[in-house]
């Protein structure tokens, strides 16, 4: 009789363990599947032509400047790609990387946007059209003038990494 009670308790404990294990595996599977879907969506290449009017730059000290965003930044995501563009007025094409919480080098130009900091790299200066490769959190056309301008562009970009994973 004692052996039967012992066996029943062991079987019950094993059943509870298996139920918890299966539940956790199922939850982890759903989480991984959702993360994979998000990454796949981010990695989809955008190849349609887009038209955009410039907007005021949201970086501290740049509010009177105008920008056309080719690739907006997403938290922790870096992109690699090419943008082909036509602008109605000359602008600089600048890629940027999120360096929030990191120590940038002394010569790095930093844009502060809200509580984030972005290191900038000027890829082309004073241009109205062209095509350029980039790697970064995003890329935009930037004019120091306050005059509105229009941009049409084709973006081909792929999410290449999640920079938060290294923090």
Short mmCIF file of the C-alpha atoms (twelve columns), coordinates in Angstrom:
data_MODEL
# 
_entry.id   MODEL 
# 
loop_
_atom_site.group_PDB 
_atom_site.id 
_atom_site.type_symbol 
_atom_site.label_atom_id 
_atom_site.label_alt_id 
_atom_site.label_comp_id 
_atom_site.label_asym_id 
_atom_site.label_seq_id 
_atom_site.Cartn_x 
_atom_site.Cartn_y 
_atom_site.Cartn_z 
_atom_site.pdbx_PDB_model_num 
ATOM 1   C CA . UNK A 1   0.000  0.000  0.000   1 
ATOM 2   C CA . UNK A 2   2.867  2.401  0.820   1 
ATOM 3   C CA . UNK A 3   4.502  1.621  -2.508  1 
ATOM 4   C CA . UNK A 4   1.246  2.430  -4.330  1 
ATOM 5   C CA . UNK A 5   0.944  5.823  -2.526  1 
ATOM 6   C CA . UNK A 6   4.589  6.549  -3.295  1 
ATOM 7   C CA . UNK A 7   4.080  5.651  -6.961  1 
ATOM 8   C CA . UNK A 8   0.881  7.782  -7.143  1 
ATOM 9   C CA . UNK A 9   2.702  10.798 -5.674  1 
ATOM 10  C CA . UNK A 10  5.601  10.342 -8.106  1 
ATOM 11  C CA . UNK A 11  3.198  10.026 -11.044 1 
ATOM 12  C CA . UNK A 12  1.314  13.149 -9.934  1 
ATOM 13  C CA . UNK A 13  4.551  15.136 -9.524  1 
ATOM 14  C CA . UNK A 14  5.750  13.963 -12.931 1 
ATOM 15  C CA . UNK A 15  2.411  14.909 -14.527 1 
ATOM 16  C CA . UNK A 16  2.537  18.395 -12.988 1 
ATOM 17  C CA . UNK A 17  6.145  18.810 -14.131 1 
ATOM 18  C CA . UNK A 18  5.228  17.746 -17.682 1 
ATOM 19  C CA . UNK A 19  2.234  20.112 -17.765 1 
ATOM 20  C CA . UNK A 20  4.443  23.030 -16.676 1 
ATOM 21  C CA . UNK A 21  7.164  22.019 -19.148 1 
ATOM 22  C CA . UNK A 22  4.709  21.751 -22.051 1 
ATOM 23  C CA . UNK A 23  3.118  25.093 -21.129 1 
ATOM 24  C CA . UNK A 24  6.475  26.868 -20.971 1 
ATOM 25  C CA . UNK A 25  7.581  25.287 -24.256 1 
ATOM 26  C CA . UNK A 26  4.347  26.412 -25.905 1 
ATOM 27  C CA . UNK A 27  4.717  29.974 -24.568 1 
ATOM 28  C CA . UNK A 28  8.355  30.132 -25.673 1 
ATOM 29  C CA . UNK A 29  7.387  28.829 -29.107 1 
ATOM 30  C CA . UNK A 30  4.743  31.531 -29.505 1 
ATOM 31  C CA . UNK A 31  7.217  34.221 -28.413 1 
ATOM 32  C CA . UNK A 32  9.907  32.998 -30.822 1 
ATOM 33  C CA . UNK A 33  7.387  32.758 -33.655 1 
ATOM 34  C CA . UNK A 34  6.179  36.325 -33.049 1 
ATOM 35  C CA . UNK A 35  9.770  37.602 -32.871 1 
ATOM 36  C CA . UNK A 36  10.550 35.813 -36.140 1 
ATOM 37  C CA . UNK A 37  7.509  37.420 -37.787 1 
ATOM 38  C CA . UNK A 38  8.589  40.895 -36.623 1 
ATOM 39  C CA . UNK A 39  12.139 40.344 -37.867 1 
ATOM 40  C CA . UNK A 40  10.842 39.027 -41.197 1 
ATOM 41  C CA . UNK A 41  8.682  42.132 -41.588 1 
ATOM 42  C CA . UNK A 42  11.670 44.349 -40.806 1 
ATOM 43  C CA . UNK A 43  13.786 42.442 -43.310 1 
ATOM 44  C CA . UNK A 44  11.297 42.808 -46.148 1 
ATOM 45  C CA . UNK A 45  12.875 44.948 -48.735 1 
ATOM 46  C CA . UNK A 46  11.069 48.144 -49.602 1 
ATOM 47  C CA . UNK A 47  11.369 48.801 -53.302 1 
ATOM 48  C CA . UNK A 48  8.422  51.055 -54.127 1 
ATOM 49  C CA . UNK A 49  8.866  54.682 -55.026 1 
ATOM 50  C CA . UNK A 50  7.820  57.035 -52.265 1 
ATOM 51  C CA . UNK A 51  7.123  60.759 -52.380 1 
ATOM 52  C CA . UNK A 52  7.516  62.935 -49.317 1 
ATOM 53  C CA . UNK A 53  7.490  66.613 -48.438 1 
ATOM 54  C CA . UNK A 54  10.200 67.737 -46.062 1 
ATOM 55  C CA . UNK A 55  9.399  68.188 -42.402 1 
ATOM 56  C CA . UNK A 56  11.168 70.098 -39.598 1 
ATOM 57  C CA . UNK A 57  14.079 68.162 -38.154 1 
ATOM 58  C CA . UNK A 58  13.384 66.942 -34.622 1 
ATOM 59  C CA . UNK A 59  17.016 66.976 -33.457 1 
ATOM 60  C CA . UNK A 60  17.960 69.471 -30.747 1 
ATOM 61  C CA . UNK A 61  19.268 72.669 -32.361 1 
ATOM 62  C CA . UNK A 62  18.053 71.602 -35.814 1 
ATOM 63  C CA . UNK A 63  14.372 72.528 -35.503 1 
ATOM 64  C CA . UNK A 64  14.663 75.151 -38.279 1 
ATOM 65  C CA . UNK A 65  16.196 72.593 -40.656 1 
ATOM 66  C CA . UNK A 66  14.177 70.405 -43.044 1 
ATOM 67  C CA . UNK A 67  14.501 66.647 -43.608 1 
ATOM 68  C CA . UNK A 68  13.091 63.892 -45.784 1 
ATOM 69  C CA . UNK A 69  13.286 60.543 -43.992 1 
ATOM 70  C CA . UNK A 70  14.286 57.748 -46.340 1 
ATOM 71  C CA . UNK A 71  14.568 55.105 -43.575 1 
ATOM 72  C CA . UNK A 72  13.169 55.851 -40.110 1 
ATOM 73  C CA . UNK A 73  14.957 54.393 -37.124 1 
ATOM 74  C CA . UNK A 74  13.425 51.528 -35.149 1 
ATOM 75  C CA . UNK A 75  14.535 50.759 -31.613 1 
ATOM 76  C CA . UNK A 76  17.703 48.721 -31.776 1 
ATOM 77  C CA . UNK A 77  17.522 47.892 -35.494 1 
ATOM 78  C CA . UNK A 78  20.313 48.651 -37.982 1 
ATOM 79  C CA . UNK A 79  19.744 48.626 -41.714 1 
ATOM 80  C CA . UNK A 80  21.877 48.022 -44.749 1 
ATOM 81  C CA . UNK A 81  20.675 49.179 -48.107 1 
ATOM 82  C CA . UNK A 82  20.574 51.592 -50.985 1 
ATOM 83  C CA . UNK A 83  18.452 54.667 -51.544 1 
ATOM 84  C CA . UNK A 84  17.949 56.301 -54.939 1 
ATOM 85  C CA . UNK A 85  16.452 59.783 -54.709 1 
ATOM 86  C CA . UNK A 86  15.448 63.039 -56.418 1 
ATOM 87  C CA . UNK A 87  15.057 66.208 -54.333 1 
ATOM 88  C CA . UNK A 88  13.539 69.536 -55.388 1 
ATOM 89  C CA . UNK A 89  16.289 71.438 -53.496 1 
ATOM 90  C CA . UNK A 90  19.886 70.528 -52.591 1 
ATOM 91  C CA . UNK A 91  20.422 68.676 -49.314 1 
ATOM 92  C CA . UNK A 92  22.988 66.482 -47.579 1 
ATOM 93  C CA . UNK A 93  22.310 62.747 -47.360 1 
ATOM 94  C CA . UNK A 94  23.146 61.546 -43.858 1 
ATOM 95  C CA . UNK A 95  23.019 58.121 -42.252 1 
ATOM 96  C CA . UNK A 96  22.787 57.851 -38.490 1 
ATOM 97  C CA . UNK A 97  23.354 55.265 -35.758 1 
ATOM 98  C CA . UNK A 98  21.766 55.094 -32.322 1 
ATOM 99  C CA . UNK A 99  24.598 55.598 -29.821 1 
ATOM 100 C CA . UNK A 100 22.408 56.156 -26.765 1 
ATOM 101 C CA . UNK A 101 24.314 54.942 -23.710 1 
ATOM 102 C CA . UNK A 102 27.560 54.526 -25.678 1 
ATOM 103 C CA . UNK A 103 30.641 56.739 -25.719 1 
ATOM 104 C CA . UNK A 104 31.086 58.169 -29.247 1 
ATOM 105 C CA . UNK A 105 34.491 59.221 -30.549 1 
ATOM 106 C CA . UNK A 106 35.495 62.869 -30.194 1 
ATOM 107 C CA . UNK A 107 35.070 63.726 -33.893 1 
ATOM 108 C CA . UNK A 108 31.578 62.240 -34.154 1 
ATOM 109 C CA . UNK A 109 28.724 64.671 -34.811 1 
ATOM 110 C CA . UNK A 110 25.794 63.790 -32.493 1 
ATOM 111 C CA . UNK A 111 22.098 64.557 -32.923 1 
ATOM 112 C CA . UNK A 112 19.949 64.493 -29.787 1 
ATOM 113 C CA . UNK A 113 16.337 63.487 -30.409 1 
ATOM 114 C CA . UNK A 114 14.283 63.174 -27.237 1 
ATOM 115 C CA . UNK A 115 16.222 60.857 -24.926 1 
ATOM 116 C CA . UNK A 116 18.209 59.271 -27.783 1 
ATOM 117 C CA . UNK A 117 21.555 60.199 -29.293 1 
ATOM 118 C CA . UNK A 118 22.511 59.482 -32.902 1 
ATOM 119 C CA . UNK A 119 25.986 59.551 -34.457 1 
ATOM 120 C CA . UNK A 120 25.829 60.948 -37.985 1 
ATOM 121 C CA . UNK A 121 27.757 60.180 -41.155 1 
ATOM 122 C CA . UNK A 122 27.420 62.522 -44.136 1 
ATOM 123 C CA . UNK A 123 27.329 60.344 -47.248 1 
ATOM 124 C CA . UNK A 124 26.634 63.023 -49.898 1 
ATOM 125 C CA . UNK A 125 26.774 66.817 -49.682 1 
ATOM 126 C CA . UNK A 126 24.546 69.394 -51.389 1 
ATOM 127 C CA . UNK A 127 22.896 67.026 -53.889 1 
ATOM 128 C CA . UNK A 128 19.518 66.896 -55.605 1 
ATOM 129 C CA . UNK A 129 19.700 63.372 -56.976 1 
ATOM 130 C CA . UNK A 130 21.702 60.221 -56.724 1 
ATOM 131 C CA . UNK A 131 21.993 56.769 -55.289 1 
ATOM 132 C CA . UNK A 132 23.911 55.821 -52.161 1 
ATOM 133 C CA . UNK A 133 24.568 52.729 -50.040 1 
ATOM 134 C CA . UNK A 134 24.191 53.003 -46.282 1 
ATOM 135 C CA . UNK A 135 24.476 51.078 -43.020 1 
ATOM 136 C CA . UNK A 136 22.857 52.483 -39.913 1 
ATOM 137 C CA . UNK A 137 19.763 53.046 -37.817 1 
ATOM 138 C CA . UNK A 138 18.370 55.253 -40.582 1 
ATOM 139 C CA . UNK A 139 19.086 57.614 -43.454 1 
ATOM 140 C CA . UNK A 140 17.667 61.002 -44.457 1 
ATOM 141 C CA . UNK A 141 18.115 64.064 -46.619 1 
ATOM 142 C CA . UNK A 142 18.974 67.098 -44.462 1 
ATOM 143 C CA . UNK A 143 18.812 70.757 -45.407 1 
ATOM 144 C CA . UNK A 144 19.968 73.530 -43.086 1 
ATOM 145 C CA . UNK A 145 17.456 75.815 -44.825 1 
ATOM 146 C CA . UNK A 146 13.956 76.234 -43.445 1 
ATOM 147 C CA . UNK A 147 12.402 76.121 -46.941 1 
ATOM 148 C CA . UNK A 148 10.185 73.128 -47.665 1 
ATOM 149 C CA . UNK A 149 11.288 70.765 -50.412 1 
ATOM 150 C CA . UNK A 150 10.019 67.520 -51.917 1 
ATOM 151 C CA . UNK A 151 11.720 64.208 -52.311 1 
ATOM 152 C CA . UNK A 152 10.952 61.083 -54.265 1 
ATOM 153 C CA . UNK A 153 12.966 57.998 -53.491 1 
ATOM 154 C CA . UNK A 154 13.227 54.256 -53.782 1 
ATOM 155 C CA . UNK A 155 14.548 52.466 -50.730 1 
ATOM 156 C CA . UNK A 156 15.976 48.965 -50.736 1 
ATOM 157 C CA . UNK A 157 16.938 48.136 -47.150 1 
ATOM 158 C CA . UNK A 158 17.226 45.103 -44.934 1 
ATOM 159 C CA . UNK A 159 17.413 44.894 -41.151 1 
ATOM 160 C CA . UNK A 160 20.898 43.516 -40.493 1 
ATOM 161 C CA . UNK A 161 21.069 43.464 -36.696 1 
ATOM 162 C CA . UNK A 162 19.466 44.392 -33.445 1 
ATOM 163 C CA . UNK A 163 22.039 46.663 -31.788 1 
ATOM 164 C CA . UNK A 164 20.315 46.329 -28.377 1 
ATOM 165 C CA . UNK A 165 21.351 42.680 -28.202 1 
ATOM 166 C CA . UNK A 166 24.942 43.746 -27.565 1 
ATOM 167 C CA . UNK A 167 24.114 46.087 -24.678 1 
# 
